[in-house]
Amino acid sequence: MGDNPMAIIALRARQEAKGKRQKAKGKRQKAKFDYNSFCCLYQYPSLNA
C-alpha cells in the first residue's frame, strides 16, 4: 500500500465506524464494568499508583 493520505484516512474512518458498532453492541456490560472499576479506583486510589 502506498502513502496515499486519502486512502489512509478512509481506512481509519472505516475501522473507527466498525469499532463504534461493536462498542454500541457491548455498551451496557462495558458501562457496568467501567462504573465498578471507577468505584474501586475512587475508593482505593493506591491501586492506581
PDB file of N, CA, C and O in Angstrom:
ATOM      1  N   MET A   1       0.838  -1.198   0.000  1.00  0.00           N
ATOM      2  CA  MET A   1       0.000   0.000   0.000  1.00  0.00           C
ATOM      3  C   MET A   1       0.872   1.247   0.000  1.00  0.00           C
ATOM      4  O   MET A   1       1.831   1.341   0.766  1.00  0.00           O
ATOM      5  N   GLY A   2       0.536   2.216  -0.869  1.00  0.00           N
ATOM      6  CA  GLY A   2       1.326   3.442  -0.965  1.00  0.00           C
ATOM      7  C   GLY A   2       1.016   4.414   0.153  1.00  0.00           C
ATOM      8  O   GLY A   2       0.244   4.117   1.064  1.00  0.00           O
ATOM      9  N   ASP A   3       1.633   5.585   0.065  1.00  0.00           N
ATOM     10  CA  ASP A   3       1.414   6.599   1.092  1.00  0.00           C
ATOM     11  C   ASP A   3       0.314   7.569   0.678  1.00  0.00           C
ATOM     12  O   ASP A   3       0.479   8.783   0.796  1.00  0.00           O
ATOM     13  N   ASN A   4      -0.804   7.041   0.196  1.00  0.00           N
ATOM     14  CA  ASN A   4      -1.919   7.888  -0.215  1.00  0.00           C
ATOM     15  C   ASN A   4      -2.693   8.310   1.032  1.00  0.00           C
ATOM     16  O   ASN A   4      -3.366   7.485   1.650  1.00  0.00           O
ATOM     17  N   PRO A   5      -2.605   9.591   1.407  1.00  0.00           N
ATOM     18  CA  PRO A   5      -3.244  10.040   2.655  1.00  0.00           C
ATOM     19  C   PRO A   5      -4.757   9.832   2.652  1.00  0.00           C
ATOM     20  O   PRO A   5      -5.339   9.520   3.691  1.00  0.00           O
ATOM     21  N   MET A   6      -5.400  10.004   1.492  1.00  0.00           N
ATOM     22  CA  MET A   6      -6.851   9.820   1.444  1.00  0.00           C
ATOM     23  C   MET A   6      -7.221   8.369   1.727  1.00  0.00           C
ATOM     24  O   MET A   6      -8.210   8.095   2.407  1.00  0.00           O
ATOM     25  N   ALA A   7      -6.424   7.441   1.202  1.00  0.00           N
ATOM     26  CA  ALA A   7      -6.703   6.020   1.429  1.00  0.00           C
ATOM     27  C   ALA A   7      -6.520   5.683   2.909  1.00  0.00           C
ATOM     28  O   ALA A   7      -7.301   4.922   3.481  1.00  0.00           O
ATOM     29  N   ILE A   8      -5.491   6.250   3.520  1.00  0.00           N
ATOM     30  CA  ILE A   8      -5.222   6.007   4.939  1.00  0.00           C
ATOM     31  C   ILE A   8      -6.362   6.561   5.792  1.00  0.00           C
ATOM     32  O   ILE A   8      -6.827   5.907   6.725  1.00  0.00           O
ATOM     33  N   ILE A   9      -6.808   7.779   5.457  1.00  0.00           N
ATOM     34  CA  ILE A   9      -7.904   8.407   6.205  1.00  0.00           C
ATOM     35  C   ILE A   9      -9.179   7.584   6.059  1.00  0.00           C
ATOM     36  O   ILE A   9      -9.896   7.355   7.034  1.00  0.00           O
ATOM     37  N   ALA A  10      -9.454   7.141   4.834  1.00  0.00           N
ATOM     38  CA  ALA A  10     -10.666   6.347   4.592  1.00  0.00           C
ATOM     39  C   ALA A  10     -10.611   5.038   5.375  1.00  0.00           C
ATOM     40  O   ALA A  10     -11.607   4.616   5.962  1.00  0.00           O
ATOM     41  N   LEU A  11      -9.450   4.404   5.378  1.00  0.00           N
ATOM     42  CA  LEU A  11      -9.286   3.141   6.098  1.00  0.00           C
ATOM     43  C   LEU A  11      -9.502   3.357   7.593  1.00  0.00           C
ATOM     44  O   LEU A  11     -10.180   2.573   8.258  1.00  0.00           O
ATOM     45  N   ARG A  12      -8.916   4.430   8.105  1.00  0.00           N
ATOM     46  CA  ARG A  12      -9.048   4.731   9.524  1.00  0.00           C
ATOM     47  C   ARG A  12     -10.510   4.987   9.886  1.00  0.00           C
ATOM     48  O   ARG A  12     -11.005   4.511  10.908  1.00  0.00           O
ATOM     49  N   ALA A  13     -11.194   5.752   9.021  1.00  0.00           N
ATOM     50  CA  ALA A  13     -12.604   6.064   9.266  1.00  0.00           C
ATOM     51  C   ALA A  13     -13.438   4.786   9.264  1.00  0.00           C
ATOM     52  O   ALA A  13     -14.353   4.628  10.073  1.00  0.00           O
ATOM     53  N   ARG A  14     -13.109   3.871   8.340  1.00  0.00           N
ATOM     54  CA  ARG A  14     -13.850   2.613   8.254  1.00  0.00           C
ATOM     55  C   ARG A  14     -13.631   1.786   9.519  1.00  0.00           C
ATOM     56  O   ARG A  14     -14.578   1.216  10.060  1.00  0.00           O
ATOM     57  N   GLN A  15     -12.394   1.718   9.986  1.00  0.00           N
ATOM     58  CA  GLN A  15     -12.095   0.954  11.198  1.00  0.00           C
ATOM     59  C   GLN A  15     -12.786   1.580  12.409  1.00  0.00           C
ATOM     60  O   GLN A  15     -13.266   0.872  13.294  1.00  0.00           O
ATOM     61  N   GLU A  16     -12.833   2.926  12.438  1.00  0.00           N
ATOM     62  CA  GLU A  16     -13.480   3.624  13.542  1.00  0.00           C
ATOM     63  C   GLU A  16     -14.969   3.309  13.574  1.00  0.00           C
ATOM     64  O   GLU A  16     -15.536   3.050  14.635  1.00  0.00           O
ATOM     65  N   ALA A  17     -15.600   3.333  12.395  1.00  0.00           N
ATOM     66  CA  ALA A  17     -17.031   3.049  12.304  1.00  0.00           C
ATOM     67  C   ALA A  17     -17.312   1.624  12.773  1.00  0.00           C
ATOM     68  O   ALA A  17     -18.292   1.374  13.476  1.00  0.00           O
ATOM     69  N   LYS A  18     -16.445   0.695  12.378  1.00  0.00           N
ATOM     70  CA  LYS A  18     -16.602  -0.701  12.778  1.00  0.00           C
ATOM     71  C   LYS A  18     -16.490  -0.808  14.296  1.00  0.00           C
ATOM     72  O   LYS A  18     -17.288  -1.496  14.933  1.00  0.00           O
ATOM     73  N   GLY A  19     -15.504  -0.131  14.874  1.00  0.00           N
ATOM     74  CA  GLY A  19     -15.316  -0.146  16.319  1.00  0.00           C
ATOM     75  C   GLY A  19     -16.506   0.442  17.052  1.00  0.00           C
ATOM     76  O   GLY A  19     -16.901  -0.056  18.106  1.00  0.00           O
ATOM     77  N   LYS A  20     -17.083   1.510  16.492  1.00  0.00           N
ATOM     78  CA  LYS A  20     -18.247   2.136  17.126  1.00  0.00           C
ATOM     79  C   LYS A  20     -19.429   1.187  17.156  1.00  0.00           C
ATOM     80  O   LYS A  20     -20.152   1.119  18.150  1.00  0.00           O
ATOM     81  N   ARG A  21     -19.629   0.447  16.058  1.00  0.00           N
ATOM     82  CA  ARG A  21     -20.746  -0.509  16.021  1.00  0.00           C
ATOM     83  C   ARG A  21     -20.543  -1.593  17.080  1.00  0.00           C
ATOM     84  O   ARG A  21     -21.485  -1.958  17.783  1.00  0.00           O
ATOM     85  N   GLN A  22     -19.330  -2.102  17.194  1.00  0.00           N
ATOM     86  CA  GLN A  22     -19.049  -3.151  18.173  1.00  0.00           C
ATOM     87  C   GLN A  22     -19.190  -2.611  19.594  1.00  0.00           C
ATOM     88  O   GLN A  22     -19.678  -3.307  20.484  1.00  0.00           O
ATOM     89  N   LYS A  23     -18.756  -1.359  19.802  1.00  0.00           N
ATOM     90  CA  LYS A  23     -18.870  -0.749  21.122  1.00  0.00           C
ATOM     91  C   LYS A  23     -20.324  -0.609  21.526  1.00  0.00           C
ATOM     92  O   LYS A  23     -20.696  -0.893  22.664  1.00  0.00           O
ATOM     93  N   ALA A  24     -21.151  -0.163  20.570  1.00  0.00           N
ATOM     94  CA  ALA A  24     -22.572   0.031  20.857  1.00  0.00           C
ATOM     95  C   ALA A  24     -23.209  -1.290  21.277  1.00  0.00           C
ATOM     96  O   ALA A  24     -24.084  -1.327  22.142  1.00  0.00           O
ATOM     97  N   LYS A  25     -22.755  -2.374  20.650  1.00  0.00           N
ATOM     98  CA  LYS A  25     -23.307  -3.695  20.941  1.00  0.00           C
ATOM     99  C   LYS A  25     -23.031  -4.077  22.399  1.00  0.00           C
ATOM    100  O   LYS A  25     -23.933  -4.548  23.093  1.00  0.00           O
ATOM    101  N   GLY A  26     -21.808  -3.881  22.863  1.00  0.00           N
ATOM    102  CA  GLY A  26     -21.451  -4.297  24.220  1.00  0.00           C
ATOM    103  C   GLY A  26     -21.420  -3.147  25.213  1.00  0.00           C
ATOM    104  O   GLY A  26     -20.727  -3.206  26.229  1.00  0.00           O
ATOM    105  N   LYS A  27     -22.181  -2.093  24.906  1.00  0.00           N
ATOM    106  CA  LYS A  27     -22.092  -0.881  25.721  1.00  0.00           C
ATOM    107  C   LYS A  27     -22.613  -1.094  27.141  1.00  0.00           C
ATOM    108  O   LYS A  27     -22.023  -0.603  28.103  1.00  0.00           O
ATOM    109  N   ARG A  28     -23.715  -1.825  27.269  1.00  0.00           N
ATOM    110  CA  ARG A  28     -24.334  -1.973  28.592  1.00  0.00           C
ATOM    111  C   ARG A  28     -23.402  -2.686  29.573  1.00  0.00           C
ATOM    112  O   ARG A  28     -23.193  -2.216  30.691  1.00  0.00           O
ATOM    113  N   GLN A  29     -22.838  -3.832  29.145  1.00  0.00           N
ATOM    114  CA  GLN A  29     -21.937  -4.562  30.029  1.00  0.00           C
ATOM    115  C   GLN A  29     -20.692  -3.739  30.336  1.00  0.00           C
ATOM    116  O   GLN A  29     -20.216  -3.711  31.471  1.00  0.00           O
ATOM    117  N   LYS A  30     -20.162  -3.057  29.294  1.00  0.00           N
ATOM    118  CA  LYS A  30     -18.940  -2.281  29.463  1.00  0.00           C
ATOM    119  C   LYS A  30     -19.168  -1.133  30.434  1.00  0.00           C
ATOM    120  O   LYS A  30     -18.313  -0.840  31.269  1.00  0.00           O
ATOM    121  N   ALA A  31     -20.322  -0.485  30.322  1.00  0.00           N
ATOM    122  CA  ALA A  31     -20.625   0.640  31.202  1.00  0.00           C
ATOM    123  C   ALA A  31     -20.649   0.166  32.653  1.00  0.00           C
ATOM    124  O   ALA A  31     -20.134   0.843  33.543  1.00  0.00           O
ATOM    125  N   LYS A  32     -21.246  -0.993  32.883  1.00  0.00           N
ATOM    126  CA  LYS A  32     -21.324  -1.543  34.234  1.00  0.00           C
ATOM    127  C   LYS A  32     -19.921  -1.828  34.757  1.00  0.00           C
ATOM    128  O   LYS A  32     -19.600  -1.504  35.901  1.00  0.00           O
ATOM    129  N   PHE A  33     -19.084  -2.438  33.909  1.00  0.00           N
ATOM    130  CA  PHE A  33     -17.711  -2.759  34.305  1.00  0.00           C
ATOM    131  C   PHE A  33     -16.924  -1.483  34.592  1.00  0.00           C
ATOM    132  O   PHE A  33     -16.221  -1.401  35.599  1.00  0.00           O
ATOM    133  N   ASP A  34     -17.039  -0.480  33.705  1.00  0.00           N
ATOM    134  CA  ASP A  34     -16.306   0.770  33.891  1.00  0.00           C
ATOM    135  C   ASP A  34     -16.730   1.449  35.187  1.00  0.00           C
ATOM    136  O   ASP A  34     -15.900   2.001  35.909  1.00  0.00           O
ATOM    137  N   TYR A  35     -18.026   1.404  35.477  1.00  0.00           N
ATOM    138  CA  TYR A  35     -18.533   2.022  36.704  1.00  0.00           C
ATOM    139  C   TYR A  35     -17.932   1.330  37.918  1.00  0.00           C
ATOM    140  O   TYR A  35     -17.506   1.987  38.868  1.00  0.00           O
ATOM    141  N   ASN A  36     -17.898  -0.001  37.883  1.00  0.00           N
ATOM    142  CA  ASN A  36     -17.348  -0.754  39.009  1.00  0.00           C
ATOM    143  C   ASN A  36     -15.865  -0.475  39.201  1.00  0.00           C
ATOM    144  O   ASN A  36     -15.408  -0.282  40.328  1.00  0.00           O
ATOM    145  N   SER A  37     -15.109  -0.452  38.100  1.00  0.00           N
ATOM    146  CA  SER A  37     -13.674  -0.227  38.247  1.00  0.00           C
ATOM    147  C   SER A  37     -13.395   1.209  38.660  1.00  0.00           C
ATOM    148  O   SER A  37     -12.423   1.475  39.366  1.00  0.00           O
ATOM    149  N   PHE A  38     -14.249   2.146  38.220  1.00  0.00           N
ATOM    150  CA  PHE A  38     -14.071   3.531  38.638  1.00  0.00           C
ATOM    151  C   PHE A  38     -14.293   3.645  40.141  1.00  0.00           C
ATOM    152  O   PHE A  38     -13.545   4.336  40.833  1.00  0.00           O
ATOM    153  N   CYS A  39     -15.319   2.968  40.645  1.00  0.00           N
ATOM    154  CA  CYS A  39     -15.604   2.993  42.080  1.00  0.00           C
ATOM    155  C   CYS A  39     -14.426   2.412  42.856  1.00  0.00           C
ATOM    156  O   CYS A  39     -14.019   2.950  43.886  1.00  0.00           O
ATOM    157  N   CYS A  40     -13.895   1.326  42.357  1.00  0.00           N
ATOM    158  CA  CYS A  40     -12.746   0.695  43.018  1.00  0.00           C
ATOM    159  C   CYS A  40     -11.570   1.658  43.079  1.00  0.00           C
ATOM    160  O   CYS A  40     -10.944   1.813  44.127  1.00  0.00           O
ATOM    161  N   LEU A  41     -11.266   2.311  41.946  1.00  0.00           N
ATOM    162  CA  LEU A  41     -10.138   3.238  41.910  1.00  0.00           C
ATOM    163  C   LEU A  41     -10.400   4.437  42.818  1.00  0.00           C
ATOM    164  O   LEU A  41      -9.481   4.975  43.436  1.00  0.00           O
ATOM    165  N   TYR A  42     -11.669   4.846  42.889  1.00  0.00           N
ATOM    166  CA  TYR A  42     -12.017   6.008  43.714  1.00  0.00           C
ATOM    167  C   TYR A  42     -11.876   5.671  45.194  1.00  0.00           C
ATOM    168  O   TYR A  42     -11.402   6.491  45.980  1.00  0.00           O
ATOM    169  N   GLN A  43     -12.290   4.457  45.571  1.00  0.00           N
ATOM    170  CA  GLN A  43     -12.232   4.054  46.972  1.00  0.00           C
ATOM    171  C   GLN A  43     -10.816   3.675  47.393  1.00  0.00           C
ATOM    172  O   GLN A  43     -10.410   3.907  48.531  1.00  0.00           O
ATOM    173  N   TYR A  44     -10.069   3.086  46.451  1.00  0.00           N
ATOM    174  CA  TYR A  44      -8.715   2.639  46.760  1.00  0.00           C
ATOM    175  C   TYR A  44      -7.724   3.241  45.770  1.00  0.00           C
ATOM    176  O   TYR A  44      -7.233   2.531  44.892  1.00  0.00           O
ATOM    177  N   PRO A  45      -7.417   4.538  45.891  1.00  0.00           N
ATOM    178  CA  PRO A  45      -6.541   5.191  44.915  1.00  0.00           C
ATOM    179  C   PRO A  45      -5.141   4.572  44.863  1.00  0.00           C
ATOM    180  O   PRO A  45      -4.450   4.699  43.852  1.00  0.00           O
ATOM    181  N   SER A  46      -4.719   3.908  45.937  1.00  0.00           N
ATOM    182  CA  SER A  46      -3.376   3.323  45.966  1.00  0.00           C
ATOM    183  C   SER A  46      -3.228   2.215  44.922  1.00  0.00           C
ATOM    184  O   SER A  46      -2.114   1.929  44.483  1.00  0.00           O
ATOM    185  N   LEU A  47      -4.339   1.589  44.519  1.00  0.00           N
ATOM    186  CA  LEU A  47      -4.275   0.541  43.496  1.00  0.00           C
ATOM    187  C   LEU A  47      -3.875   1.111  42.142  1.00  0.00           C
ATOM    188  O   LEU A  47      -3.346   0.399  41.289  1.00  0.00           O
ATOM    189  N   ASN A  48      -4.134   2.403  41.955  1.00  0.00           N
ATOM    190  CA  ASN A  48      -3.860   3.041  40.664  1.00  0.00           C
ATOM    191  C   ASN A  48      -2.439   3.591  40.599  1.00  0.00           C
ATOM    192  O   ASN A  48      -2.043   4.131  39.566  1.00  0.00           O
ATOM    193  N   ALA A  49      -1.660   3.466  41.681  1.00  0.00           N
ATOM    194  CA  ALA A  49      -0.330   4.057  41.738  1.00  0.00           C
ATOM    195  C   ALA A  49       0.623   3.377  40.769  1.00  0.00           C
ATOM    196  O   ALA A  49       1.792   3.752  40.688  1.00  0.00           O
TER     197      ALA A  49
END
